[in-house]
Structure formats: C-alpha cells, structure tokens
Amino acid sequence: MDEKLLEKLEADEQSPQDLSPEEQLLLAELRTLRDESAEALNVYSSFDTRKKWAQLKEQIGVDVISHHHSKGKVRKLWISISSAAAAILMIAGISLIYVKDRHKPQHLVNIIKNDIAPGKNTATLTLDNGKKIVLSAANKGQLTREAGIVISKTADGQVVYSVDNQESGPDTRIHMLSTAKGETYRLRLPDQSEVWLNASSSVKFPASFASQKVRQVELTGEAYFEIAKDKAHPFIVKTNQQEVQVLGTHFNINSYPDKNNTTTTLLEGSLRVLNHAQQGEIIKPGEQSVSDAGKNITISPANIKNVMAWKNGYFRFRNEPIEDIMEKIIRWYNIDVIYEGKVSNEKFSGHISRNKNISEVLNMLSYSNAVKFKVEGRRVTVMQ
C-alpha cells in the first residue's frame, strides 16, 4: 500500500475546500482500487483531484445513481470501479485494460456484444399535398417554396419557416413535423416561435399564420415550446386531453398516446390549461399541471431539471420505477422491452447523456443489482 498516496487522499477530504459528495464517492472507490492496482493509484497521484474532476465527469457522462430500498434506506452508488478507473486513465493518457475487465459483471457481457446506438437528429416533414421530406437526407438550404412560404433547413439541423410578405396571403395548408422512435428535431414556425420535438412525437401547424386570429398547433407526444410574443394572436397548443392558451412563454408538454394524462410544465411566462370538460387552471413558472383524461387538472411544483433533461440531451431519473425509465429508453433507442419474471419494485435515480450507447445506460441501472438486462437485436429483456 502506498502510504503517501493514502495521506493525499485523506488530505483531499479534510482540506478547507470541502469536496462534493460525488468527489468523496470517487475517492472512496479509488481507495478500494488501490488494493488491486497500485499502478492505477500512481496515475491518480499524478494529477490534481479538483482540477481533473470536471474532465472526469465529462468523460464518464454519468452522475451519481441512487438505489432506494423498500425499507427507506438510500445507498449511493457510483458507476463501476472499472468505469471510474478507465476515465482516470484516459485523462492521464494511460490504459489499464486488465483493471476494467476484472470488475466487469458477467451479466453485462451480452450488452456489450449487442450494443445499440443512441437516437439522432432527424424527422419527417409532411406537406399539405402529402409530400414527405426526410430531413436527415435533405441538404441544408431551401427545401421548398409555396405561395410566399419558404421552408429551409439550417446547417445545425433545424427546419425554418419564413414568410415572403410580397406573396403571402390567406393560407389553409397544414404541415406536420414528426419524429419516430430514436429521433428528435427542432422547428421554427412561421411566427418565429420555436419547437423542440422529442422522440415518437408530432406537431401539426399552419404553413402560415397570416390572417388567422389565433396561432394554433396540435401536438402528439412531447415537445418544448418557446413562443414568440404576439398579444393580438394568442398561441394555442391542442392535445388529445387538453388545450393550452399562451401569449408568450416557455413550456414543455408531455402527451404521449399511451399515457392516461398530459403534463404541462411552465418555465417562463403564464399559461392557461383547459381540459375537455372546460375546466381551466392558470399555472405559474416552476409549476406543472396534470390533466387526467379530461376530467381533472392538478397543479404542483415541477422538477424543471427532470422535465427539461431530454431537451438538454440527458436522461435524468429521480426515484422512478424501472417501467417508467424503460418507456423513455424505448422511445430513444427504438427498442422493444419485455420483462422476465416479477418486475422490480425498486426506485432508481441517475443522470446520463442521451448520446451514450444503450449499454452504458443499462450498465448504470444494473449496478444497483435490482435489475439485469439482456440485449438481443433490438429487444431488451429486463430481469431481477
């Protein structure tokens, strides 16, 4: 055992600038690793813990995962010692593959052999005449021009509608932007409002809002909206369970067809939510409403980080059952999921980039030992 390194670890923990809980967890894992790989610890001793901490988290792409036991105890788990060691060694420019392999649970080998890439930035634009434009195959620049409406694709992958005032006039054409499983896309509407679509979602909208008293769109699935202010023309988002009335604001709506409710979360401005029973509620920034199959509307504080994780490129789970988590994974990785045996009743928390392959997401969940996974083609089996 390297006594000087041990003293360094202790000094890091007892220094005036307290380490964060995540850093303390990492140091604890390194303390375990020292007994199995003196070389890996020598690498660690060569770099500044705090200076490299941000790089380490970026390399790993994963935050702490919590496993909530039924008796109320919470055990904080870091991702595997192998992943932490591998990240450290990448930062230092050294590879100790044997350390990583020794700590890899056997039930994860199948996942690595049958990995699935994450979703991508693409969608399908359907015009009023039925013409479909697959945006991943379309070149940047002008896609089409009709009756004063110019539709373009930007270099960073966004569909933009712009109106030529010299030609524009009354327009009843309806367009639709839709994403399949494993797809996401961004849209700028004719009024300059912006929409981010999550996977398995669609938004229908007029090719032009000119001469219309209200700006109305229809949403299926999940989308985040940033609405251009126009007091004279309220913005309305309709789903199968509710209607949201807007003047100018930022908000997220989750209204997938397989769910029994619609959740609307407000980040900025104000919203009026109206269900099919004509019940209406005003929600304020930091709040969210849940419309229950058109019967009731409940208001509660929102976890903004959780709600906005998908739009910011992350999965963020907080005390969620495995079935709810797998629903999000199904939509992003375009997979089928089956459950073998009894479904785990444990709750999970975690944070990981949506740009990771599915193996890294499933590995994070499996380190709680509450669930295991098997990947066969695009089918994932969840086991206890």
N, C-alpha and C positions, 0 to 999 in steps of 0.2 A: 504494500500500500504506500502511496506517495503522500507522506505526512505534510509536505509543503503545500501540495495541492489541496489537501483536506483543509488546511488552515486558510487557504484562499477562498474556498467555498464558504467556510464559516464567516470569514471577514466580509464576503459579499452580502451575506444575510444580515450581519449585525452592523453594517455601515450606517452612517447617519441618513443617507438617502435610501429609505426602505425600498426593497424590491417589491414588485407587484406579486399578487398571488400566483399568476402564471409563471413568473420567473422563479418563484420559490418551488413550484412544482417541477420545473425543468431541472433545477439544481438537485432536487430530491432524486429525480430519475438518473441524473449523472452520478450521484453518489452510489446508486445501485450498480450502474455500469462500470464503475471503477474496479470492482472485484472481478470483472470478466474481460476487461480490455484496458490495460494500463496505457496502451498506445492512444486509444481514443481520448482518454483523460489528459494525456500530454498535449494533444491537439487543442483541447478545451483551454488548457492553461496558457496557451499562446495568444489568446485573443481576449479582448475586453468584453465582459459579460453584457454590460449595458449597451455598449456601442453596437454590438452584433445582434442584440435582441430583436430589433425591428427587422433586420435582414432574416433572422431565423424564422420569425412568424410568417414573413412573406414567402420564404422558401417552402415552409410546411403548408401554408394556406389553410390552416385549421386552428380554431380557437379551442378552449377547454370544453370537454364534453362531460356532463353530469349525468350520473345514473341514479335515479330516485328509487329507493327501495320502498316496498309496501309498508314497512314499519316506520317510515318517516325519516330514516337516516339518509343523508346525502353523501355519496362518496365521489369526490372529484377525481376524474381520470384524465390523464394526458394521453395523447396518441402514443402508440407503441414506442418502447425504448429504441427500437430499430429505426423508426422514422426520425426521432429526435437526433439519434446518433448520425444518421445519414445526412440530415440537414446541417449539423455542425461540421461534418467532414466536407460537405460541399462548400461551405463558407470558407473553410481553411484550405481547400484545394486538395484534400486527401480522401481516398476511398478505402474503407474497411468493410468490404462486402461480407466477410465472414461474420462480423458482428450482427449485421442486418439479418442474414439468413438464420442465425441461431435463434433469433427472437420472433421469427415469423410463425404465427399459429398455423398448424397444418390445415385447418378448415378454410384458410384464405387462399391456398394454392390454386384452387379451382377458379376463384375470381380473377386472379392474375392471368390465367390461361385464356379466359373468356371475357376479356375486358370490353367495355362499351364506351365510346367517346361521348362527350357532352353534346348538348344541343348547339345550334348555330343561329346566326343572324340572317334569317330569310323568312319569306312569307309569300303569299299569292294574292295579287291584286285582281279582282274580278270587276270588269267594267259593266255598264248598264246593258250593253249589247251581248253580254255573255263571254266576251274575250277575256282570257286569263293570262296574266303576266307573272311568271315565276321570277321573283326578284333576285334570287341568287344567280340566275342565268342571264339577267339583264345587265347591260353595260351602264355605267354612270352617264348622266346627262338626260336629255329629254326622252321620255318613254312614249308619250303620245300627246296630241293636242286636239281638242274638240271644242268648238263653239266658245272660244275665248278662254278655255281652261287648259293650262299647261301642267302636265304631270311629269315630274323629273325624279331621278334617283341621284342622291348625293354621293360623294366619294366615300363618306363614312357609313353608308348604308342606311339611308332614310328616304322615304317617299315624301315628296313635297308637292303640294297643290298650290298653284298661283293663278291669279285671275288677271287677264288682259282686259282692262277697263274699256278699251275701244270695241271689243267684241262681245263682252259679257252681257247677259240679259237673263230673263227668267229661265230656270233650268230645273227640270224634274228628274233628271237622271240620278240613279242611286248606284254608288260603288261600294265594294266590300273589300276590306283587307282582312285576310285570315291566316292564322298560323296553325300548323299541325303539331303533333307531339314533337318535342325536340326543336321547336322553332320559336323565335322571338323577333319583334321588329318595331320600328319607330315610324310614326306618321305625323306629318304636319298638314292639318286640314286647311281648307280654303280661307278660313278666318284667322289663320296663323296659330290656332290652338294646337297643342302637341299631345300625341297619344303614344304610350308605350304598351305594346301588346305582349302578354305572357304567352306561354305555350298553350295549344289547344283552345285558342280564343279567336273571336272575330268582331269587327266593328263595321256596321253599315252606316253610310253617311251620304249626304247630297254632294254631287260633283261641284256645286256652287251654293252658297247661302244667299246669293243675291236675290232680292225681292221677297225673302222669307221673313216672317215676323219672329220666328224662333229658330235657333240653331239646334236641330235635333239629330241625335245619333242613336243607334241600337247596339248594345253590347251583349255578347255571349262569352263567358269565361272571365278572364281577369285583365284589367288594364289600369294604367296610371295616367291621369289627365292633368295637363297644365293649360287652363282655359284663358284665352285672350279676353280681356275685359271689353264689354260692349253692353252697357246698361239698357240700351234700346232693344237689344235682341238677346234675351235670356238663352242660356245653353241648357239643353235637356239631354240626359242620358237615360234611355229606357232599357230595362232588362225584363226577364220573364216574371219577376216578382215585385218590381218597384219602378219608380221614376225619380230621378234626382234633378232638381232645378238649381241652376247655377247662374251667377252673374260674372264672376271671375275668380278662380280659385285653383288650388292644387289638391287632388284627392285620388284615392285608389278604390276601385270597385272589384270585388271578387264575387262572381255569379256563375259558377260552373253548373251545367245542367244536372250533374249527378249529386249536387248538394241540395239540401232542403231549405237553405236560406241564402240571403245575399248580404254581404258585409261591405259597408261603405266607410272608409276611413278618411278623415279630413286632416290635411297638413296645414293649409293656409286658406283664409277667407271664410265663407259660410255656405252652408248647403241646406236645402230643404228636401227631405226624403218623404216621398208619398207612395204608399202601397196601393194595391188594387182595391182595398177596402176603403180607400180615400182617407186613410189615417195619415197625418203628416207630422213630422218632427223636424226641428231645427238642430243641427249639430254644429259644434264649435271646434276650432283647431285642437288637435290632440284627442278628439273623441271619435268613436265609431258607432255606427248603427247596424243592427242586425234585423233584417226583415224576415219574418218567419212565414214562408209560404203565403205571403199576402195577408196574414191575419194580425200580426203584432209587429211593432217596431220597438226595440230596446236600445237604449243609449248607454255606453260605458266608456271608461278611459281606454285609449288604444296604446298598444306597444308598437310605436312607429318603426323602430328598428326591425322588428319581426315582419311587419307588413311590407316594408319597402326593401327587404333583403333581395327579393327576386329581381327587382328593377336595378338594384345596385350590383348584381352579379353574384349573389350569395344564397346558400341555403342557411337559414337560421332557425333552429328548433329550440323551443323553450317549454320544457315539461309536457311534451307531446307523446301520445301513444304511437306505436310503430305503424299502425294502419294509416294514420294521418300523414306521417312522414313519407310513407311509401307512395301515397297519392301524388305528392309533389315530385318524387323521383320518377314515377311512371310518366308523368307529363313531360319532364325534361329530357329523359333518356330514351323515350319511345320504347318502353318495355312492357311486358306482361308480368304480373306478380301472382304467385299462388302461395298459400300458407299450408305448411305441412305440420299436422298436429295442432295442439292448442296455441292460440295466438297469445303472445306475451302481453301481460297487463302492466308491464313496467313503463315508466315515462322517461323520455330522453331529452337532453338538451345538447346542442352543439352548433358549430359555426364553421362552414367550409365553402370555398369558392365553387361556383357552378361551372367553372371551366375545367374542373378536375374530371378524370375518367371515373366511371361508376365504382370501380374497385376501391378508390380512396374514400368515397362516401360510405360505402358499405363497411369498409375496414374500420372507419371511425365509429360506426354504430356497433359493430361486433365486439369492440374492446370492452364493452360493459359485461360481456358474457351472458347477457339476457337473450340475445338472438344470434343466429348464424345464417349464412347465406350460401346459396349455390346458384351459379350462373350457367345457363345452357342456351346458347344462341342469344335471343332477346327475351328469354324467360328467366326470371329470378324467383327462386324458392326461398321463403323465409321460414326458418326453423328455430325451435328453442334449444 
